[in-house]
Amino acid sequence: MKRKAKPLNPKSFTLFAFGGLLLGALTFSGCGKSPEDTSSTEKSEVPAKGKPSLPVKEVEMTADDQMKYGVTEIKVQAKQRVKVVFKNIGTMPKQTMGHNFVLLKAGTDTAAFIDAGAAAAATDHIATELKNQVIVFTKTLGPGESETLTFTAPSEPGAYTYVCTFPAHFAAGMHGVLIVE
């Protein structure tokens, strides 16, 4: 037995049409790159929920063959958007002098974190079981390589350590602090 379709009354039709327009707008609003997307290696590890009234804090971070970061202190406001452009400016091969940028959560035992990742080359020297202690990180970069991270600073004020997890680099002084005010 076939059912006869009821005609839509004007109110139902208006709601139906509006719903279709809304669905279409939402579908296409996510297409394309945002103005911040400047390279194919850029990634965002933390959802974009920063304070809209604060400008994005942009940091150019380098790493070199002396196992040092070019910037060892970054000051930001709680929930401020942060863009870190990280570049290995060294010349030694990645297998012997690769560098990464790993921002750790507050309270992380940094030495234990580094020790646990020493043998984890396949995961950029970040132990899989301790990855939950990481806010954001880059892959291990070789000479001339760069990666851009965009993330939201933690909401809790404090000092958050960032490190290079490549073996012996932390011990040689390759670390810094993100200060959230």
Number of C-alpha atoms within 10 A of each C-alpha: 3 4 5 6 6 6 8 10 8 9 9 11 12 12 11 13 12 12 12 12 12 11 11 11 11 11 10 9 8 9 8 8 8 8 6 9 14 10 9 8 12 18 16 15 14 16 10 15 12 21 15 11 7 13 11 17 17 13 15 12 19 20 24 19 17 12 21 19 24 16 14 16 15 16 13 19 20 19 21 24 24 21 20 19 16 23 24 25 19 20 13 14 12 16 12 11 22 27 35 28 28 22 21 24 18 17 10 14 11 18 10 10 20 23 16 17 22 16 15 16 15 10 13 23 22 26 20 12 10 14 15 10 18 16 19 20 23 22 16 25 23 21 19 10 16 20 22 22 20 23 22 25 27 23 13 12 15 14 19 21 20 25 24 30 30 27 20 14 20 19 14 11 15 24 22 22 18 19 18 19 16
